[in-house]
């Protein structure tokens, strides 16, 4: 088999960049990385394509660069999907009794999606992205991870069903197609990121992946090795930058540069006398502002994001185990002080996750950055989980369940901080009563 015929391409179409990674399977579960590219993209808002031409151009440029680097002609790809239109539901459905002697449960019977599930997921303008099988119930006994070989005519499956708005999904697929690429499958981005940065132990003991991207923060919660919850919060790095734009009337590019160079959610080590220069929109002048003021905006937005994460999980009464943890990844997770703000708000250990592979395979040094977790994860999903012959794939869980894929700046600063701070704080876990912000 030639390198080109065995190559797998993953594309992360993000709010701030398009990242393309090309690799191929190596051995039974390894991956060999062939090359990658990352180019700026400004055609998305909060994870959704709004400017198809700009997005198409970014995809084309990313593909051009990676094809030039690898010598591989890319015709199809696995494409990540996120956005505020993505939602989930956990549901239980009956599996048709297997037509075997003594009703022995076979692999084919367990992999097939119940008709009721498919019909419910693909209705009312929604389209199923994943149906992740979490566990089974056999003769009324729930929580069975793998009933293969058991005898029963009364089998139900608990599934985590992820759907997206058909309009937004079609727009993304059409944009990729216009760039000359067939979409092999859409892959939920936080699920992919989880594959790239979470350990099997974290999935088993209870973990929440918090993927802070340019336009959204994607959540995936694992418990006992299985995905149990997913959500997209429409707050990301773009909002951190836009706060600076609004407060100081400065161009977005200047605000972004200031955030990356001076931004921090940790004020304790800040030099209160330090000043930075920001150009004023529409005027030939620069404004001297306190770095502390800029970082105060960033800190308030970080607190808001942490509260939204807590509310999201608390509202569904999510029990993620006895020793839960939060793993931060995504480009905006590189913001200094963000991890400590999240940890203090939610009272759960937090670490930053970078892409890694188990076994002999290794991620190239250039890709060992939270910014590339999604792209690397999509490639991992395609190489190790996707099963085209059965139109199914594993869900990335630890034991192989299946997933079917189908001036005076003070005034505006205080005003903006006040608006951000109005969001009511809710307790994430009952044992955190009395815990608050630092």
C-alpha positions as CSV (number, residue, x, y, z in Angstrom):
1,X,0.0,0.0,0.0
2,X,1.4,3.4,-1.0
3,X,1.8,6.2,1.5
4,X,-0.8,8.3,-0.5
5,X,-3.4,5.5,-0.6
6,X,-3.1,4.9,3.2
7,X,-3.0,8.5,4.2
8,X,-5.7,9.9,6.5
9,X,-6.5,13.6,6.7
10,X,-8.0,15.5,9.6
11,X,-9.3,19.1,9.3
12,X,-10.1,21.2,12.3
13,X,-12.1,24.2,10.9
14,X,-11.9,26.6,13.9
15,X,-13.0,30.1,14.6
16,X,-9.4,31.5,14.4
17,X,-7.6,28.9,12.3
18,X,-7.9,25.9,10.0
19,X,-5.5,23.1,11.0
20,X,-4.9,20.1,8.7
21,X,-3.0,17.0,9.9
22,X,-2.1,14.1,7.6
23,X,-1.0,10.7,8.9
24,X,-1.4,7.0,8.5
25,X,-1.9,3.9,10.6
26,X,1.2,2.3,12.0
27,X,0.7,-1.2,13.3
28,X,-2.5,-2.2,15.1
29,X,-3.2,1.0,16.9
30,X,-0.3,3.4,16.2
31,X,-0.2,6.5,14.1
32,X,2.6,7.9,11.9
33,X,2.3,11.7,11.4
34,X,3.2,12.8,7.9
35,X,2.7,16.5,8.2
36,X,0.4,19.4,9.2
37,X,-0.4,23.0,8.5
38,X,-2.2,25.8,10.3
39,X,-3.5,29.0,8.7
40,X,-5.6,31.8,10.0
41,X,-9.4,31.7,9.5
42,X,-11.9,34.5,10.1
43,X,-15.0,32.9,8.4
44,X,-16.5,31.4,11.6
45,X,-18.4,32.9,14.5
46,X,-18.8,30.8,17.7
47,X,-17.9,27.7,15.8
48,X,-20.4,28.2,12.9
49,X,-19.5,29.1,9.3
50,X,-20.9,32.5,8.4
51,X,-18.5,33.5,5.6
52,X,-18.2,30.5,3.3
53,X,-15.7,32.2,0.9
54,X,-13.3,33.1,3.6
55,X,-13.5,29.7,5.2
56,X,-13.1,27.9,1.9
57,X,-10.0,30.0,1.2
58,X,-8.4,29.1,4.5
59,X,-9.2,25.4,3.9
60,X,-7.6,25.5,0.5
61,X,-4.5,27.2,1.8
62,X,-4.1,24.8,4.6
63,X,-4.5,21.9,2.2
64,X,-2.0,23.4,-0.2
65,X,0.6,23.7,2.5
66,X,0.2,20.2,3.8
67,X,0.1,18.6,0.4
68,X,3.3,20.5,-0.5
69,X,5.0,19.3,2.7
70,X,3.9,15.6,2.5
71,X,3.6,15.1,-1.3
72,X,0.2,13.5,-0.6
73,X,-2.8,14.5,-2.7
74,X,-5.8,15.0,-0.4
75,X,-9.2,14.1,-1.8
76,X,-11.2,13.4,1.4
77,X,-11.0,14.2,5.1
78,X,-12.5,13.8,8.5
79,X,-13.8,17.2,9.6
80,X,-14.4,18.4,13.1
81,X,-17.7,20.0,14.1
82,X,-18.6,22.2,17.0
83,X,-20.8,25.3,17.5
84,X,-23.7,26.5,19.7
85,X,-26.1,24.5,17.5
86,X,-24.7,21.1,18.8
87,X,-26.7,19.4,21.5
88,X,-27.0,16.0,23.1
89,X,-29.5,13.7,24.8
90,X,-29.0,10.5,26.8
91,X,-31.7,8.0,25.9
92,X,-32.5,4.3,26.3
93,X,-33.8,2.2,23.4
94,X,-34.6,-1.5,22.9
95,X,-32.4,-3.6,20.7
96,X,-34.1,-6.0,18.4
97,X,-33.6,-9.6,19.7
98,X,-30.8,-11.4,17.8
99,X,-31.9,-14.0,15.3
100,X,-29.5,-16.6,16.7
101,X,-29.9,-19.9,18.6
102,X,-30.7,-19.2,22.2
103,X,-30.8,-15.4,21.5
104,X,-27.0,-15.1,21.9
105,X,-26.0,-11.4,21.6
106,X,-23.6,-10.9,18.7
107,X,-21.4,-8.1,17.7
108,X,-23.7,-7.2,14.8
109,X,-26.7,-7.0,17.0
110,X,-24.9,-4.8,19.5
111,X,-23.5,-2.4,16.9
112,X,-26.8,-1.8,15.1
113,X,-28.6,1.4,16.1
114,X,-32.2,1.1,17.3
115,X,-34.6,2.4,14.6
116,X,-36.3,4.6,17.2
117,X,-33.0,6.3,18.0
118,X,-32.1,7.0,14.4
119,X,-35.6,8.4,13.7
120,X,-35.6,10.6,16.7
121,X,-32.1,12.0,16.1
122,X,-32.6,12.8,12.4
123,X,-35.8,14.8,12.8
124,X,-37.1,18.4,13.2
125,X,-34.1,19.9,11.3
126,X,-31.5,17.9,13.4
127,X,-28.9,15.6,12.1
128,X,-27.1,12.9,14.1
129,X,-23.4,13.3,14.5
130,X,-22.7,10.5,17.0
131,X,-24.7,7.9,18.9
132,X,-22.2,6.7,21.6
133,X,-23.3,3.5,23.3
134,X,-22.6,4.0,27.0
135,X,-23.9,0.8,28.5
136,X,-26.5,-2.0,28.1
137,X,-29.4,-3.3,30.2
138,X,-30.0,-7.1,29.9
139,X,-33.1,-8.6,31.5
140,X,-33.5,-5.5,33.6
141,X,-29.9,-5.5,34.9
142,X,-28.5,-2.1,34.0
143,X,-24.9,-0.9,33.7
144,X,-23.5,-3.8,31.6
145,X,-20.6,-2.5,29.6
146,X,-20.2,-5.4,27.1
147,X,-23.0,-8.0,26.9
148,X,-21.4,-9.8,24.0
149,X,-22.2,-13.6,24.2
150,X,-24.9,-13.2,26.8
151,X,-28.4,-14.8,26.2
152,X,-31.4,-12.5,26.2
153,X,-34.4,-11.2,24.2
154,X,-34.8,-8.2,26.5
155,X,-31.8,-5.9,25.7
156,X,-31.7,-2.1,25.9
157,X,-28.9,0.3,25.1
158,X,-28.2,3.6,26.8
159,X,-26.8,6.0,24.2
160,X,-25.3,9.5,24.3
161,X,-26.7,11.0,21.1
162,X,-25.1,14.1,19.7
163,X,-26.9,16.1,17.0
164,X,-26.4,19.3,15.1
165,X,-28.6,21.7,13.2
166,X,-28.9,20.4,9.7
167,X,-28.5,23.9,8.2
168,X,-25.2,24.5,10.0
169,X,-23.8,21.0,9.3
170,X,-24.7,21.2,5.6
171,X,-23.1,24.6,5.4
172,X,-19.8,23.3,6.9
173,X,-19.9,20.2,4.6
174,X,-20.6,22.3,1.5
175,X,-17.8,24.7,2.3
176,X,-15.3,21.8,2.6
177,X,-16.6,20.4,-0.6
178,X,-16.2,23.7,-2.4
179,X,-12.5,23.6,-1.3
180,X,-12.3,20.3,-3.3
181,X,-12.5,17.8,-0.4
182,X,-15.1,15.1,0.3
183,X,-16.2,14.8,3.9
184,X,-15.7,11.2,5.0
185,X,-17.2,11.9,8.4
186,X,-17.9,14.7,10.8
187,X,-16.3,14.3,14.2
188,X,-17.4,16.1,17.4
189,X,-14.5,18.3,18.3
190,X,-14.5,17.8,22.1
191,X,-14.7,14.1,21.6
192,X,-11.7,14.2,19.4
193,X,-9.8,16.5,21.8
194,X,-10.6,14.0,24.6
195,X,-8.9,11.2,22.6
196,X,-5.8,13.4,22.3
197,X,-5.4,14.6,25.8
198,X,-7.2,12.4,28.4
199,X,-5.7,9.3,29.9
200,X,-7.7,6.1,30.3
201,X,-7.4,6.6,34.1
202,X,-9.0,10.0,33.9
203,X,-11.9,8.7,31.8
204,X,-12.4,5.9,34.3
205,X,-12.3,7.9,37.5
206,X,-14.2,10.9,36.2
207,X,-13.0,13.8,34.1
208,X,-14.3,16.8,32.3
209,X,-12.6,18.0,29.1
210,X,-12.8,21.7,28.8
211,X,-11.7,22.7,25.3
212,X,-11.3,26.5,25.1
213,X,-11.2,27.4,21.5
214,X,-11.4,30.7,19.6
215,X,-15.2,31.0,19.6
216,X,-16.5,28.3,21.9
217,X,-15.7,26.2,24.9
218,X,-16.5,22.6,24.3
219,X,-17.2,20.2,27.2
220,X,-17.2,16.5,27.4
221,X,-17.6,14.6,30.7
222,X,-16.4,11.0,31.1
223,X,-17.4,8.6,33.9
224,X,-16.4,4.9,34.2
225,X,-14.6,5.1,30.9
226,X,-17.7,6.4,29.0
227,X,-18.8,9.8,27.7
228,X,-21.9,10.9,29.6
229,X,-22.3,14.6,28.8
230,X,-21.3,17.1,26.1
231,X,-22.1,20.7,25.6
232,X,-20.9,23.7,23.6
233,X,-20.6,27.1,25.5
234,X,-20.5,30.1,23.1
235,X,-17.6,31.7,24.9
236,X,-13.9,31.4,23.8
237,X,-10.8,33.3,23.2
238,X,-12.6,35.7,20.8
239,X,-14.7,37.1,23.7
240,X,-11.6,37.7,25.8
241,X,-10.1,39.8,23.0
242,X,-13.4,41.6,22.2
243,X,-13.7,42.8,25.8
244,X,-10.4,44.7,25.2
245,X,-11.7,46.0,21.9
246,X,-14.9,47.4,23.6
247,X,-13.2,48.8,26.7
248,X,-10.4,50.7,24.9
249,X,-11.9,51.3,21.4
250,X,-9.0,49.6,19.8
251,X,-8.8,47.4,16.7
252,X,-9.3,43.7,17.1
253,X,-5.9,42.7,15.9
254,X,-4.2,45.1,18.4
255,X,-6.4,43.8,21.2
256,X,-5.4,40.2,20.2
257,X,-1.8,41.1,20.2
258,X,-2.0,42.7,23.6
259,X,-3.9,39.7,25.0
260,X,-1.2,37.3,23.8
261,X,1.7,39.4,25.0
262,X,0.4,41.0,28.2
263,X,-2.8,39.1,29.1
264,X,-3.2,37.1,32.3
265,X,-6.0,36.0,34.6
266,X,-3.5,36.1,37.5
267,X,-3.3,39.6,39.0
268,X,-1.2,38.7,42.1
269,X,2.2,39.0,40.3
270,X,1.1,42.0,38.2
271,X,3.2,45.2,38.2
272,X,0.5,47.8,38.9
273,X,2.6,50.6,37.3
274,X,3.1,48.9,34.0
275,X,1.6,50.7,31.0
276,X,0.9,49.4,27.5
277,X,0.0,51.2,24.3
278,X,-3.1,50.5,22.2
279,X,-4.0,52.2,19.0
280,X,-7.4,54.0,18.9
281,X,-9.9,52.9,16.2
282,X,-10.4,55.6,13.6
283,X,-7.8,58.0,15.1
284,X,-4.1,58.5,14.5
285,X,-3.1,58.2,18.2
286,X,-2.3,55.6,20.8
287,X,-3.8,55.2,24.3
288,X,-1.6,54.4,27.3
289,X,-3.5,52.0,29.5
290,X,-2.7,50.0,32.6
291,X,-1.8,46.4,32.0
292,X,-3.6,45.7,35.2
293,X,-6.8,47.1,33.7
294,X,-6.4,44.8,30.6
295,X,-5.8,41.8,32.8
296,X,-8.8,42.7,35.1
297,X,-11.0,42.3,32.0
298,X,-9.5,39.0,31.2
299,X,-9.9,37.8,34.8
300,X,-13.6,38.7,34.9
301,X,-14.2,36.9,31.6
302,X,-12.3,33.9,33.0
303,X,-14.5,33.8,36.1
304,X,-17.6,34.1,33.8
305,X,-16.4,31.1,31.8
306,X,-15.7,29.0,34.9
307,X,-19.2,29.8,36.2
308,X,-20.8,28.8,32.9
309,X,-19.0,25.5,33.0
310,X,-20.1,24.9,36.6
311,X,-23.7,25.8,35.8
312,X,-23.7,23.6,32.7
313,X,-22.6,20.5,34.7
314,X,-24.6,21.4,37.8
315,X,-27.9,21.8,35.8
316,X,-27.7,18.2,34.7
317,X,-26.6,17.0,38.2
318,X,-23.6,15.4,36.6
319,X,-21.9,12.9,38.9
320,X,-18.4,12.4,37.4
321,X,-16.9,10.1,40.0
322,X,-15.3,10.3,43.4
323,X,-12.0,11.9,42.2
324,X,-13.0,14.1,39.3
325,X,-10.6,16.3,37.4
326,X,-10.8,19.0,34.7
327,X,-8.4,18.9,31.8
328,X,-8.0,22.2,30.0
329,X,-7.0,22.2,26.3
330,X,-7.5,24.3,23.2
331,X,-5.6,27.4,22.1
332,X,-7.2,29.8,24.6
333,X,-6.2,27.5,27.5
334,X,-2.7,28.8,27.1
335,X,-3.9,32.1,28.7
336,X,-1.8,32.5,31.9
337,X,-3.9,32.1,35.1
338,X,-6.9,30.5,33.4
339,X,-6.4,27.1,35.0
340,X,-6.1,28.5,38.5
341,X,-9.3,30.6,38.0
342,X,-11.2,27.5,36.9
343,X,-9.8,25.4,39.7
344,X,-10.7,28.0,42.4
345,X,-14.2,28.5,41.1
346,X,-15.1,24.8,40.7
347,X,-12.9,23.4,43.5
348,X,-11.6,20.5,41.3
349,X,-8.0,19.7,40.3
350,X,-7.2,21.2,36.9
351,X,-4.4,20.4,34.5
352,X,-3.6,21.5,31.0
353,X,-3.7,18.8,28.4
354,X,-1.5,18.5,25.3
355,X,-1.9,15.9,22.5
356,X,-0.2,12.6,23.3
357,X,-0.3,9.0,22.1
358,X,0.0,5.7,24.0
359,X,2.5,3.0,23.1
360,X,5.4,3.5,20.7
361,X,3.7,6.2,18.6
362,X,4.5,9.8,19.5
363,X,3.1,13.2,18.6
364,X,5.6,15.5,16.8
365,X,6.9,18.3,19.0
366,X,5.4,20.9,16.8
367,X,1.9,19.5,17.6
368,X,2.4,19.1,21.3
369,X,0.4,22.2,22.0
370,X,-3.2,22.5,23.3
371,X,-4.0,24.5,20.1
372,X,-3.7,21.3,18.1
373,X,-5.5,18.9,20.4
374,X,-8.7,18.8,18.2
375,X,-6.8,18.2,14.9
376,X,-4.7,15.5,16.4
377,X,-7.7,13.9,18.1
378,X,-9.7,13.9,14.8
379,X,-6.7,12.0,13.2
380,X,-6.6,9.6,16.1
381,X,-10.4,9.0,15.9
382,X,-10.1,8.3,12.1
383,X,-7.1,6.0,12.5
384,X,-8.1,4.0,15.5
385,X,-11.9,4.3,16.0
386,X,-13.5,4.6,12.5
387,X,-14.8,1.5,10.9
388,X,-16.1,2.2,7.4
389,X,-17.1,-1.4,6.6
390,X,-19.6,-1.4,9.5
391,X,-20.4,2.3,9.2
392,X,-19.5,2.5,12.9
393,X,-16.7,3.4,15.2
394,X,-15.7,3.2,18.8
395,X,-16.5,6.1,21.0
396,X,-13.0,6.4,22.4
397,X,-14.0,4.8,25.7
398,X,-11.6,2.6,27.6
399,X,-13.2,-0.7,26.8
400,X,-14.3,-0.4,23.2
401,X,-18.0,0.6,23.1
402,X,-19.2,1.5,19.6
403,X,-20.2,4.9,18.2
404,X,-22.3,5.2,15.1
405,X,-21.4,8.2,13.0
406,X,-23.5,9.3,10.6
407,X,-8.8,59.5,27.5
408,X,-10.3,57.8,30.6
409,X,-10.7,54.1,30.2
410,X,-11.9,53.5,33.8
411,X,-15.6,54.1,33.0
412,X,-16.0,51.5,30.2
413,X,-13.9,49.0,32.1
414,X,-16.1,49.1,35.2
415,X,-19.2,49.0,33.0
416,X,-18.0,45.9,31.1
417,X,-16.8,44.2,34.2
418,X,-20.2,44.9,35.8
419,X,-22.0,43.3,32.9
420,X,-19.8,40.2,33.0
421,X,-20.2,39.9,36.8
422,X,-24.0,39.9,36.7
423,X,-24.1,36.2,35.9
424,X,-25.4,34.5,38.9
425,X,-22.9,32.0,40.5
426,X,-24.2,28.5,41.0
427,X,-22.6,25.8,43.0
428,X,-21.1,23.0,40.8
429,X,-21.0,20.2,43.4
430,X,-22.8,20.3,46.7
431,X,-19.5,19.7,48.6
432,X,-18.3,23.0,47.2
433,X,-20.7,25.1,49.2
434,X,-18.9,28.1,50.5
435,X,-16.2,27.9,47.8
436,X,-16.0,31.0,45.7
437,X,-13.6,33.0,43.7
438,X,-10.2,34.1,44.8
